[in-house]
Amino acid sequence: MTATVKITCDGQGCKNVISNEANGSTDDVSSLMEWHEWRNDPTTDEYQYCAGCWPAVRAEYEDMHEQGELSSNG
């Protein structure tokens, strides 16, 4: 049995999707994200961001951390 994995970027207005359907690659989400250079939200694994959206998301979280809105654990 083969599992189909589709991950949609959670960046605002982004419609990028990665999937293992095209070449039957791994059904492991972490491996699929690493292969495509996607990132998880730094505070939860619930949201994922494509390589195009990640720099802006990372900058936003860095600003929030500097402002004391996030702990160093988040």
GIUR-V481253 format. One line per field, one symbol per residue. ss: DSSP state (~ for helix, > for strand, _ for the rest). burial: + if it has 9 or more other ideal C-beta (glycine too) atoms within 8 Angstrom, else -. A space follows every 10 residues. Layout:
ss = ???
burial = ???
//
This chain:
ss = _____>>>__ ______>>>_ ________~~ ~~~~~___>> _______>>_ ~~~~~~~~~~ ~~~~~~____ ____
burial = ----+-+-+- +--+-+-+++ ------+--- +++--+-+++ +------+++ -+++--++-- +--++----+ ----
//
